[in-house]
Amino acid sequence: MVAIDAGNDVKQGEFHGVAQRGGAVFSHVRFGDHVYSPMTPRGHVDYLLALEKLEALRYAHFVKPGGTVIVNDHKVEPIRVGDQRPYPDEAIDFLRSKGFNVVAISATEKAVELGNHRAANVVLLGALAESLDIPPEVWQNTLRRRMPDRLLSLNQQAFTAGRSLCRGEEGPRKAAE
C-alpha cells in the first residue's frame, strides 16, 4: 500500500507452500512507473525480506547480483523428516559471499521487546524503508490508515525500531559493513 500511496503502479503475487496453513509463503511485490507482471524473474529481485535465515537461503536465487537481503537473524529449526543435515548457521556469511548486500537484524528479538513477536515483519519493513526512496511520512500515514487502532502503536514502534536497527542506532548485526 505504501508504494501506491507514493504514486507507483503496483502488482503483487504470492506462492503458498505445500502446507496451506503454516507453510511457507513467498510474495512478490513489484512497483514503479509501469508494472506489467506481478512475478519477478529469478535473478531480478532488488530486495528480499526474510523472517528467517533458512528462508533467505531458500529464495536468494531470485535476488539480482548486488541486490539486498534484509533478514531476521532469528533461527527456526525446521522439522526434519529423514534428513539430519545441520541448520545452516553460516547462512548470512554465505549470502554475503554470493555478493548480496546483507542486512541482518534481530527483528524477532525487537518485536518481543515491544510486546508481540508477530511485529517482526513490521520491524523488517522499517529496515526496508531505509533503502527505498519513499518519504517516512508516507510509510507512517499508510500504517495509520491500514492498522486497527489496537495495533497501531505497536506497529509504529516496530517500524521505527526497524529503521533504527538498519541505521545501526540500536546495535544490529549488519552484515554489509
VENBELVEN-V720387 format. One line per field, one symbol per residue. ss: DSSP state (H for helix, E for strand, - for the rest). phi: phi as a letter, one per 20 degrees, with the letter a starting at -180 (. if undefined). burial: b if it has 16 or more other ideal C-beta (glycine too) atoms within 10 Angstrom, else e. A space follows every 10 residues. Layout:
ss->???
phi->???
burial->???
This chain:
ss->-HHHH---EE EEEEEE---- ----EEEEEE EE-------- ----EEEEEE --HHHHHHHH HHEEEEEEEE EE-------- ---------- HHHHHHH--- EEEEE-HHHH HHHH--HHHH HHHHHHHHH- -----HHHHH HHHHHH--HH HHHHHHHHHH HHHHHHH--- --E----
phi->.ffffenefc ccbbddfgef dnefcdddcd brfbcdcfed fgmcffcddc fbffffffdf feffgnfddd cfefdcfffe cmcdffffge gffffffene edddceffgf ffgeobgfeg ffffffffgf deecggffff ffgffeefgf dfggffffff fffffffnfc mfeeedd
burial->ebbebbeeeb eeeeeeeeee eeeeeeebbb beeebeeeeb eeeebebbbb bbbbbbbebb ebbbeebbbb bbbbeeeeee eeeeeeeeee bbebbbeeeb bbbbbbbbbb bebbeeeebb bbbbbbbbbe ebebeeebbe ebbeeebeee beebbbbbbb bbbbbbeeee ebebbee
